[in-house]
Amino acid sequence: MDSDMKRRTRNICEESFHRKDGLKAHLRFHLIDKNTECEICGKTFAAITLLKQHLLSHILKNHERTGNGKEFSLIGHLKRHADTRTPRREVKNKDCQICGKSFMRVGDLKTHGNIHTGSKSYVCQICGKTFAQLSRLKTHGHTHTGVKNYVCQICGKAFNRLGDLKTHENTHTGVKNYECQICGKEFVYLSNLRTHVNTHTGVKYYECQICGKAFNRLGDLKKHEHAHAGVKNYACQICGKAFGRFGDLKTHENTHTGVKNYACQICGKVFTQLGTLNRHGHTHTGVKNYACQMCGKAFTHLGTLNRHGHTHTGVKNYACQICGKVFTQLGTLNRH
């Protein structure tokens, strides 16, 4: 090895080589094209390794320590460690010009900016859905893989997002963080609050394509569509009668059990079905919404109107089982 090469490398490391070209290749890890300057004293070095060793002398000489007494061999490491010991509000010096939120890294600030600009640079390779943040894309990916890393410790239900787990846990604790600003009713889920608000505004986004009836919940529309399709998935285990809605089945079951959960607040009479209670209420209010189109006579119940209509059409659906005489109204048959 020539004397100049020895002079330049003797203080870098103790590595030795049999061939000159091997040494030259190794020196690429030590030597750089221009002098490297110490940020503390301004002294320059031909090798980055020498500069690092020099920085160590500053730290050891001055005994620079952090608040918890740790020592660091490189000034860069010391600076980064100091940042971790500094309150976050002091080191987050990169602010969003739109909302003012602060970040420690420029990259995080740029990614955050996509929320304001609407830019979605991260694309799911499976379904093509785009996201503004890489973390959102990764979370979305679990919907395809079926991975659910967040498990409820109470019921065992699993979720692919931590936020969904936290919200679900409120169903166990009874915490309701979402409050309606109109009536004060509280909800566990934000989506339920949004749906509830529509009951105040009258907005109904979900319209039946068959009859035009609109609903403020998609689930209600789906159940309604079953009525058109004749789908009845809920069957009574006692009599076999089937219903298109689960709620209707539960109400029907009360006719077998005798349970009457709906009580009139005026007279105390109880009913098995809410609809029956509502119709009964008209007897107290005097409201008669059902008017005969032939004579104008009004009734509180639709059934009563239908039976009255038989007096005009002559239809007699009620026959005496003893003599065979027929009548237009059930009450008349009973009196007979």
JONOR-V452162 format. One record per residue. N is the residue number from 0. SS is DSSP state (h for helix, s for strand, l for the rest). PSI is psi in radians with two decimals (none if undefined). BURIAL is 1 if it has 9 or more other ideal C-beta (glycine too) atoms within 8 Angstrom, else 0. Layout:
n: <N/N>
ss: <SS/SS>
psi: <PSI/PSI>
burial: <BURIAL/BURIAL>
This chain:
n: <0/1/2/3/4/5/6/7/8/9/10/11/12/13/14/15/16/17/18/19/20/21/22/23/24/25/26/27/28/29/30/31/32/33/34/35/36/37/38/39/40/41/42/43/44/45/46/47/48/49/50/51/52/53/54/55/56/57/58/59/60/61/62/63/64/65/66/67/68/69/70/71/72/73/74/75/76/77/78/79/80/81/82/83/84/85/86/87/88/89/90/91/92/93/94/95/96/97/98/99/100/101/102/103/104/105/106/107/108/109/110/111/112/113/114/115/116/117/118/119/120/121/122/123/124/125/126/127/128/129/130/131/132/133/134/135/136/137/138/139/140/141/142/143/144/145/146/147/148/149/150/151/152/153/154/155/156/157/158/159/160/161/162/163/164/165/166/167/168/169/170/171/172/173/174/175/176/177/178/179/180/181/182/183/184/185/186/187/188/189/190/191/192/193/194/195/196/197/198/199/200/201/202/203/204/205/206/207/208/209/210/211/212/213/214/215/216/217/218/219/220/221/222/223/224/225/226/227/228/229/230/231/232/233/234/235/236/237/238/239/240/241/242/243/244/245/246/247/248/249/250/251/252/253/254/255/256/257/258/259/260/261/262/263/264/265/266/267/268/269/270/271/272/273/274/275/276/277/278/279/280/281/282/283/284/285/286/287/288/289/290/291/292/293/294/295/296/297/298/299/300/301/302/303/304/305/306/307/308/309/310/311/312/313/314/315/316/317/318/319/320/321/322/323/324/325/326/327/328/329/330/331/332/333/334/335>
ss: <l/l/h/h/h/h/h/h/h/l/l/l/l/l/l/l/l/l/l/h/h/h/h/h/h/h/h/l/l/l/s/s/s/s/s/s/s/l/l/l/l/l/l/s/s/s/s/h/h/h/h/h/h/h/h/h/h/h/h/h/h/h/l/l/l/l/l/l/l/l/l/l/l/l/h/h/h/h/h/h/h/h/h/h/h/l/l/h/h/h/h/l/l/s/s/l/l/l/l/l/l/s/s/l/l/h/h/h/h/h/h/h/h/h/h/h/h/l/l/l/l/s/s/l/l/l/l/l/l/s/s/l/l/h/h/h/h/h/h/h/h/h/h/h/h/l/l/l/l/s/s/l/l/l/l/l/l/s/s/l/l/h/h/h/h/h/h/h/h/h/h/h/h/l/l/l/l/s/s/l/l/l/l/l/l/s/s/l/l/h/h/h/h/h/h/h/h/h/h/h/h/l/l/l/l/s/s/l/l/l/l/l/l/s/s/l/l/h/h/h/h/h/h/h/h/h/h/h/h/l/l/l/l/s/s/l/l/l/l/l/l/s/s/l/l/h/h/h/h/h/h/h/h/h/h/h/h/l/l/l/l/s/s/l/l/l/l/l/l/s/s/l/l/h/h/h/h/h/h/h/h/h/h/h/h/l/l/l/l/s/s/l/l/l/l/l/l/s/s/l/l/h/h/h/h/h/h/h/h/h/h/h/h/l/l/l/l/s/s/l/l/l/l/l/l/s/s/l/l/h/h/h/h/h/h/l>
psi: <2.34/2.82/-0.61/-0.72/-0.72/-0.75/-0.67/-0.31/-0.07/-0.44/0.15/-1.04/3.03/0.16/2.42/2.70/2.61/-0.51/2.58/-0.69/-0.51/-0.69/-0.75/-0.73/-0.69/-0.63/-0.34/-0.44/-0.27/-0.79/2.60/2.94/-0.48/2.85/2.54/2.27/2.41/2.26/-0.27/-0.89/-0.14/-0.05/2.47/2.69/2.66/-0.25/2.44/-0.54/-0.70/-0.68/-0.73/-0.74/-0.65/-0.75/-0.63/-0.63/-0.61/-0.80/-0.76/-0.65/-0.78/-0.09/0.82/2.17/2.77/-3.12/-0.46/0.19/0.05/2.49/2.59/2.45/-0.26/2.41/-0.57/-0.75/-0.66/-0.77/-0.75/-0.66/-0.69/-0.62/-0.66/-0.40/-0.16/2.43/2.42/-0.59/-0.34/-0.46/-0.18/1.48/0.25/1.85/2.48/2.26/-0.16/-0.90/-0.16/-0.02/2.45/2.62/2.69/-0.49/2.51/-0.67/-0.70/-0.65/-0.74/-0.73/-0.72/-0.65/-0.44/-0.45/-0.63/-0.66/-0.33/0.06/2.30/1.66/-0.21/2.04/2.30/2.20/-0.14/-0.89/-0.16/-0.02/2.48/2.69/2.69/-0.38/2.50/-0.66/-0.64/-0.67/-0.76/-0.74/-0.73/-0.64/-0.49/-0.41/-0.43/-0.64/-0.34/0.10/2.23/1.73/-0.19/1.93/2.32/2.22/-0.14/-0.89/-0.17/-0.03/2.42/2.64/2.73/0.00/2.40/-0.68/-0.67/-0.66/-0.79/-0.72/-0.73/-0.69/-0.44/-0.42/-0.42/-0.68/-0.31/0.08/2.27/1.81/-0.16/2.02/2.36/2.21/-0.12/-0.88/-0.14/-0.02/2.46/2.66/2.69/-0.69/2.45/-0.66/-0.64/-0.63/-0.80/-0.71/-0.70/-0.70/-0.54/-0.41/-0.40/-0.69/-0.34/0.06/2.28/1.83/-0.33/1.93/2.36/2.22/-0.15/-0.90/-0.15/-0.07/2.41/2.67/2.71/0.01/2.39/-0.66/-0.68/-0.66/-0.77/-0.74/-0.69/-0.69/-0.49/-0.55/-0.65/-0.69/-0.20/0.24/2.20/1.63/-0.15/1.89/2.46/2.27/-0.16/-0.91/-0.15/-0.10/2.39/2.66/2.70/-0.31/2.46/-0.67/-0.66/-0.64/-0.79/-0.72/-0.73/-0.67/-0.44/-0.45/-0.41/-0.69/-0.33/0.08/2.28/1.71/-0.13/1.94/2.42/2.24/-0.15/-0.90/-0.15/-0.06/2.44/2.68/2.74/-0.35/2.49/-0.68/-0.67/-0.69/-0.76/-0.73/-0.67/-0.65/-0.49/-0.42/-0.42/-0.64/-0.35/0.10/2.29/1.68/-0.14/1.89/2.45/2.27/-0.20/-0.81/-0.18/-0.06/2.41/2.67/2.73/-0.40/2.49/-0.67/-0.68/-0.68/-0.76/-0.73/-0.66/-0.63/-0.45/-0.44/-0.42/-0.63/-0.35/0.07/2.29/1.76/-0.11/1.95/2.45/2.25/-0.15/-0.92/-0.18/-0.02/2.47/2.70/2.78/-0.39/2.57/-0.67/-0.68/-0.69/-0.76/-0.67/-0.62/none>
burial: <0/0/0/0/1/1/0/1/1/0/0/0/0/0/0/0/0/0/0/0/0/1/1/0/0/1/1/0/0/1/0/0/0/0/0/1/0/1/0/0/0/0/0/0/1/1/1/1/1/1/1/1/0/1/1/1/0/1/1/0/0/0/0/0/0/1/0/0/0/0/0/1/0/1/1/0/1/1/0/0/1/1/1/0/0/0/0/0/0/0/1/1/0/1/1/1/0/0/0/0/0/1/1/1/0/0/0/1/1/0/1/1/1/1/0/1/0/0/0/1/0/1/1/1/0/0/0/0/0/0/1/1/1/0/0/1/1/0/1/1/1/1/0/1/0/0/0/1/0/1/1/1/0/0/0/0/0/1/1/1/1/0/0/1/1/0/1/1/1/1/0/1/0/0/0/1/0/1/1/1/0/0/0/0/0/0/1/1/0/0/0/1/1/0/1/1/1/1/0/1/0/0/0/1/0/1/1/1/0/0/0/0/0/1/1/1/0/0/0/1/1/0/1/1/1/1/0/1/0/0/0/1/0/1/1/1/0/0/0/0/0/1/1/1/1/0/0/1/1/0/1/1/1/1/0/1/0/0/0/1/0/1/1/1/0/0/0/0/0/0/1/1/1/0/0/1/1/0/1/1/1/1/0/1/0/0/0/1/0/1/1/1/0/0/0/0/0/0/1/1/1/0/0/1/1/0/1/1/1/1/0/1/0/0/0/1/0/1/1/1/0/0/0/0/0/0/1/1/1/0/0/1/1/0/0/0>
